[in-house]
Amino acid sequence: MPGFLIIGIEARTTNAKEATADGAIPAQWQRFFQEGILSKIPGKIGSNIYALYTDYASDRNDEYSFMIGAMVKDGTTPTPGLVAKHVSGGQFAVFTTDQGPLPQVVPGAWQKLWKLEDEGKFKRAYKTDFELYDQRAQDPQNAQVDIYIGLK
């Protein structure tokens, strides 16, 4: 898969923090929709929303950056308050979630993915992973999402 550029909002977190009521990811999603971030992103390509997991300190047990945004034309400069991240091209394994409520199907898919990783079914690069929210995710109560895992 070729590389691409995402502009959006970002927070630093850990999976341990996300397992508590203080998780940054739900707060980022809330901010993204409440503040109409998607409409503030310049140079958008398409209507898909991307959730990136980048800048891993080591692996899934350590800190990483979580970003929600949209794909933009190369060279697009983020407006104040937004950040840009380049997703490097490379090999990705694609996992499709079950269909259902987003707060259940996305974490459920990550749990299955971690189990497969623990079983040695694939080797993660821990550079960039992302979730793709396309037309199948428009109804948050009956959604399906693709999770792209960067491979070594």
N, C-alpha and C positions, 0 to 999 in steps of 0.2 A: 504494500500500500504506500502511495506517495505521501510526503509530509504536507501539512497544512497549518494555517494560522487561525487561532481562536482569540476573540476578545470577550472579556466578561469580568466577573468579580471573583475574588480569591480569598481563601482563609487557610490557615495552617492548623492541622489537627492530627489525631492518632485514632486508630481503631478502638483503643481502650476508652478514649474520651467519647467516641461515638456510641459506645455501649451504655453511656449514662444519659441523664436528662440534660447534660450540658453540651451535647454534641453540636459541633459547628455546622454540619451538613444540613440538618433541617432548618437551622437559622438562615443559612445561605439561600436555600430554596425559597423560604418565606420572603427574604429581602428581594430576591430576583423578581418575584412576581408582584410584590407590593409596590416596589419602586419602578416597575415597568422597565427593567434593565434591558430586555430584548429590544425595545424600541429605541434605546439610546446607543446601540452598537452601530458604528458606521461601517459601510462597505460590506454588509451581510451578503453571503451567498446562500440562498435557500432559506427555509424556515425551521430547519432542525435545530434543536438545542443539544449542546454537548456538556457533559460533566466530566472534567479531567481530574485524574489523580497523577500528580507529577512531583518532581523534586523529592523523591523518597530519601530519607536519611540513611536507610539500609534496606529494610524489607517491610512486610505488612505489620510488623510489631512495633515500628518506630514512626516518627513524624513524617508527614507528607503534606503537600499542598493540594487543596480541593478547589476547583474552579468551575463555574457555570457560565456558559456563554454561547456564542455562535461562530460558525466559520465565516471568515472574511477574506477579501482579496489580499494577496501578498502585498506587503508594503503599507497596509492600512495602519494608521496611527490611532491608538485608543484615545478617547476623549477623557477629560479629567475624571478621576474616580474609578476608571476601568483599567484593566491590565491586559497585555497581549502575551500569548504563549505560542511558541512554534512547536507543533507535534512532529517529531522526526518520523520519516518514513521507516518502513521495516516490516517484519513479519508479526502478525497479530493472530491470536486465536479468538474466535468470535463465539460468544455464548449468548443464547437468546433466552430471556426470562420466560417464566410461565405467564399466562395472561391473567390479570386481576388487579387489585389495588396496588398502586405504586409503592406505598410504604411497606408492603409485604413482599411483593415479587422481586424487587431489586435487592434488598438485604438477603432474601432467601437464595437468590442466584449467586451472590457473593459467598454465602456459606458453602454451597455445593462446589463452587470454584476452588475455594481454599482446601476443601477435602481432596479434590482431584490433584491439586498442587502438592499436598502433603503425601499423597500416594505416588508422587513422582510421574504423573501423567504428562506434565509439561514443565518447562523451566521458564520462570518469569524473568524479564530483563530488569524490572523495577526502575524503568525510566519514565514511561507514560502509559497509562491505561485510561480508557474512557468509556462512558456510556453514551449511546446515541438515542436521543428522544425524537422520533420522527412521527409521522401521522398516526402510527399505532399507539402512541402515548398521549393522544389528545384528550382522551377521557381518563382522568387519573384513577377512577374506580375500576376501569376495565382496560388496563394498559399492558403493552409488551415493549420491552427495551432490549437492544443489543449491547452487550458488554464486550469491548475489545481489550484484550490482554496482550501487552507487548512481550514478545518471546525473545529468548537469548539466541 
